[in-house]
Amino acid sequence: MPLTGQHVVVLGGTSGIGLATATLAAERGARVTIASSRPANVERALSTLPAGTTAEVADLTDSNQVADLFNRLGPLDHLVYTAGEPLNLTTLDTLDLAAARDAFTLRYFGALDAVRAAAPKLRPGGSVTLTSGTAGLRPGPGWSIAASMCGAIEGLVRALAVELAPLRVNAVRAGLIRTPLWSGLPEADREEMYAKIIDGLPLGRIGEPEDAAEAYAYLMEQRYATGTVVTVDGGTLLA
Ligand SMILES: NC(=O)c1ccc[n+]([C@@H]2O[C@H](COP(=O)([O-])OP(=O)(O)OC[C@H]3O[C@@H](n4cnc5c(N)ncnc54)[C@H](OP(=O)(O)O)[C@@H]3O)[C@@H](O)[C@H]2O)c1
């Protein structure tokens, strides 16, 4: 198994897509470290992962905590960044510019900062995989900030792939995935959103975290793709 003995660090690995990726990497023989900001989430996730997995608490919006985290972790082979917050969707008439700027703090600047801290510790043959979404290419009304973050991450991936080569830098572009990210929505609204999206989606179902995890595992294991984005969206971009 290509990940056997490799150290995989999943930032945001305590929930949803990150937890599924951590689980799959561990099943494929990696030594996994997960990290996120809330100790209870870290404990809960750790209890579901195989023995040998380690976990760290770090708020990735705090640059000092990011630097400390990578000093504690030592060398690694693969960095996966899936940390994210629920989206605040808003049309221009209700746009709060300060909130829009804040939205980039974790998903974009957190990712940039984590790669900066991790890069000197990534072993030869290693990789970075960031997270984008189909909203960057197929947004709806109200998705301007979310779409911009996806575009920014995909641009970052291409630039870092050049700068950090021969380390590989890629992203996964996810369609709608059923994770706790959406748990803030009232259940009825959430189910209505899922139903609307399923209607007309070529694969006819919402994605599961395990669907996305396969793409992160691929981008860690393969040896010749860099600066690229793998879409896992059930056909969203075609619908
Ligand atoms: N689910 C989807 O439909 C979908 C689609 C496209 C793209 N995405 C993107 O994929 C990524 C993962 O989403 P998900 O659905 O797996 O979300 P999720 O289940 O809510 O997981 C988010 C993770 O981020 C961590 N996190 C939040 N704030 C943090 C902070 N300040 N520092 C460190 N960690 C933090 C959370 O743990 P703590 O709360 O403990 O910190 C959690 O582990 C996000 O960037 C999301 O925008 C998701």
The ligand as a Tripos MOL2 file, in Angstrom:
@<TRIPOS>MOLECULE
LIG
   48    52     1     0     0
SMALL
NO_CHARGES

@<TRIPOS>ATOM
      1 N1        -19.5680   19.5250    2.7500 N.am      1 LIG1
      2 C1        -19.6780   20.0800    1.5530 C.2       1 LIG1
      3 O1        -20.7360   20.0330    0.8980 O.2       1 LIG1
      4 C2        -18.4870   20.7730    0.9360 C.ar      1 LIG1
      5 C3        -18.4860   21.0450   -0.4380 C.ar      1 LIG1
      6 C4        -17.4030   21.6880   -1.0070 C.ar      1 LIG1
      7 C5        -16.3490   22.0890   -0.2150 C.ar      1 LIG1
      8 N2        -16.3940   21.8440    1.1310 N.ar      1 LIG1
      9 C6        -15.2690   22.3000    1.9440 C.3       1 LIG1
     10 O2        -14.6120   21.1640    2.4440 O.3       1 LIG1
     11 C7        -14.0140   21.4880    3.7140 C.3       1 LIG1
     12 C8        -14.4440   20.4350    4.7300 C.3       1 LIG1
     13 O3        -15.8380   20.5180    4.8670 O.3       1 LIG1
     14 P1        -16.6970   19.4650    5.6980 P.3       1 LIG1
     15 O4        -18.0040   19.4230    5.0320 O.co2     1 LIG1
     16 O5        -15.9290   18.2370    5.9490 O.co2     1 LIG1
     17 O6        -16.9030   20.3010    7.0530 O.3       1 LIG1
     18 P2        -17.0390   19.8520    8.5870 P.3       1 LIG1
     19 O7        -17.5560   18.4770    8.6960 O.co2     1 LIG1
     20 O8        -17.7900   20.9520    9.2550 O.co2     1 LIG1
     21 O9        -15.5180   19.8730    9.0950 O.3       1 LIG1
     22 C9        -14.8200   21.0830    9.2230 C.3       1 LIG1
     23 C10       -13.5640   20.8400   10.0330 C.3       1 LIG1
     24 O10       -12.8700   22.0870   10.1620 O.3       1 LIG1
     25 C11       -12.4700   22.2080   11.5320 C.3       1 LIG1
     26 N3        -12.3040   23.6140   11.8740 N.ar      1 LIG1
     27 C12       -13.2480   24.5870   11.8860 C.ar      1 LIG1
     28 N4        -12.7080   25.7530   12.3220 N.ar      1 LIG1
     29 C13       -11.3990   25.4780   12.5890 C.ar      1 LIG1
     30 C14       -10.3160   26.2660   13.0850 C.ar      1 LIG1
     31 N5        -10.4610   27.5880   13.3640 N.pl3     1 LIG1
     32 N6         -9.1100   25.6690   13.2530 N.ar      1 LIG1
     33 C15        -8.9630   24.3390   12.9880 C.ar      1 LIG1
     34 N7         -9.9270   23.5700   12.4920 N.ar      1 LIG1
     35 C16       -11.1330   24.1240   12.3020 C.ar      1 LIG1
     36 C17       -13.6000   21.5330   12.3040 C.3       1 LIG1
     37 O11       -13.2220   21.1400   13.6170 O.3       1 LIG1
     38 P3        -13.3240   22.1370   14.9000 P.3       1 LIG1
     39 O12       -14.6990   22.6900   14.9020 O.co2     1 LIG1
     40 O13       -13.0040   21.2260   16.0530 O.co2     1 LIG1
     41 O14       -12.2750   23.1710   14.7300 O.co2     1 LIG1
     42 C18       -13.8220   20.3120   11.4330 C.3       1 LIG1
     43 O15       -12.8650   19.3180   11.7300 O.3       1 LIG1
     44 C19       -14.4830   22.9160    4.0530 C.3       1 LIG1
     45 O16       -13.5140   23.8380    3.6490 O.3       1 LIG1
     46 C20       -15.7240   23.0620    3.1840 C.3       1 LIG1
     47 O17       -16.0130   24.4160    2.8920 O.3       1 LIG1
     48 C21       -17.4210   21.1680    1.7130 C.ar      1 LIG1
@<TRIPOS>BOND
     1     1     2 1
     2     2     3 2
     3     2     4 1
     4     4     5 ar
     5     4    48 ar
     6     5     6 ar
     7     6     7 ar
     8     7     8 ar
     9     8     9 1
    10     8    48 ar
    11     9    10 1
    12     9    46 1
    13    10    11 1
    14    11    12 1
    15    11    44 1
    16    12    13 1
    17    13    14 1
    18    14    15 2
    19    14    16 1
    20    14    17 1
    21    17    18 1
    22    18    19 2
    23    18    20 1
    24    18    21 1
    25    21    22 1
    26    22    23 1
    27    23    24 1
    28    23    42 1
    29    24    25 1
    30    25    26 1
    31    25    36 1
    32    26    27 ar
    33    26    35 ar
    34    27    28 ar
    35    28    29 ar
    36    29    30 ar
    37    29    35 ar
    38    30    31 1
    39    30    32 ar
    40    32    33 ar
    41    33    34 ar
    42    34    35 ar
    43    36    37 1
    44    36    42 1
    45    37    38 1
    46    38    39 2
    47    38    40 1
    48    38    41 1
    49    42    43 1
    50    44    45 1
    51    44    46 1
    52    46    47 1
@<TRIPOS>SUBSTRUCTURE
     1 LIG1         1 GROUP 0 **** ****
